[in-house]
Amino acid sequence: MFSTIRSLLLPALIIFGMQVGALAQSAPQPASQNGVSYVTGGVGEDEEALFRSAASRYNVRMTFTSKAGNYLSDVDVTITAKLGRPVLTVRTQGPFLFVQLPPGAYEIAAKADQVAQTRKIVVGSRGANELRFSWEDAATHGAPRVCRGCPAMGRW
């Protein structure tokens, strides 16, 4: 009887384990700061694919790379609204940062290893802003860390 139970239980546990693994690979879970929803990450091919599938839910999508085309992580990003009011301050956990902002004008500052870049954007009620930030390679200017485990930069 024990062997019969074991033979029935083993396949059920395998199926359960596969389902738990599939849940772990679901869409990135958003965080929130000052009422602004965002996700950051994209390390590895599987996570990159999940981020790309979630992209349409965000109206500001940022990608961080070296000029050689390697993805970067650990980029400090601050999004500021009118009158200099910061709405989001975050350090990226991978090459992507997707944000859902209310319509308005914003300035985005991205800083990697003491090298800052800024962009001004206007978020409308429709559409999205695609931003790519790129820094010199570490070999030439002591630039940001390459995102370990990230695939080479691809196209959307």
PyMOL commands that set and color helices and strands:
alter all, ss='L'
color gray80, all
select helices_A, chain A and resi 2-24+45-57+82-84+138-141
alter helices_A, ss='H'
color red, helices_A
select strands_A, chain A and resi 31-33+36-41+60-66+76-80+86-91+96-100+104-112+115-123+129-135
alter strands_A, ss='S'
color yellow, strands_A
deselect
rebuild
show_as cartoon
